[in-house]
Amino acid sequence: MKCSVCGMDYGVSHNCSGIAPLQTPEEAAPPPPRFAPSYYLRLAFNIVRWDDVSTRRASRDSNALLYGIALWAAGVIVIFFGTALRPILQRFSASPLATSPPALIIGLIFGLVFMLVYMGVITVVQLGLCHLIAKWFFGAAGTFIGVMRPLLLGWFVNCLILIPYVDMLAAGIAWTAVLMLVFEEVDGIGRLQAFGISAGINICFIVLQYALPAPH
């Protein structure tokens, strides 16, 4: 586990100095005061590259939540068009509305809205469960919002699901790595504990997605 005061990793007990670890100038620097999408894109890529400083910066940055939601939505849209567009077009071409482009556009809009809501519920439930388990069993010191900020920025790694043959495996490994980093750095739990929570919840959600009927 990691002490919430001094930041030291320990097993059962340790001698706490009572002094919080010093922040580097990069970590303590304030976020950009204006609209800065390029900054948050770099922050997101640094998070998925396992940059602990970027992860902690994002967890304390109130603007990171809004940019994270935007990046999350962009990732969901990419996955929607990469996985659902062809089946929708095939069904549409076989229906009596095949000669009505407005009907296709309306269908795509409804499908995309459903996908955003569906994935939003899954994301919140998944991250909420991970955070609650870390709180209840491992004394996590972070907050749910603090965890959500870097995780939403790094959620786009799930777009690896579009890679043929290694789709679910690649996305699962990458997302588990991001989860593990964030829960270790923001919630202050040990790396092994963070890996156990992340991998366990990910496996459960993958099994559920295969077990439950796919949404149409």
Secondary structure, DSSP 8 states (H G I E B T S, - for coil): -B-TTT--B-SS-----S------HHHHS---SS--HHHHHHHHHHHHTT-HHHHHHHHH-HHHHHHHHHHHHHHHHHHHHHHTHHHHHHHHHTSTTTT-HHHHHHHHHHHHHHHHHHHHHHHHHHHHHHHHHHHHHH---S-HHHHHHHHHHHGGGGGGGGSTTTHHHHHHHHHHHHHHHHHHHTS---HHHHHHHHHHHHHHHHHHHHHS----
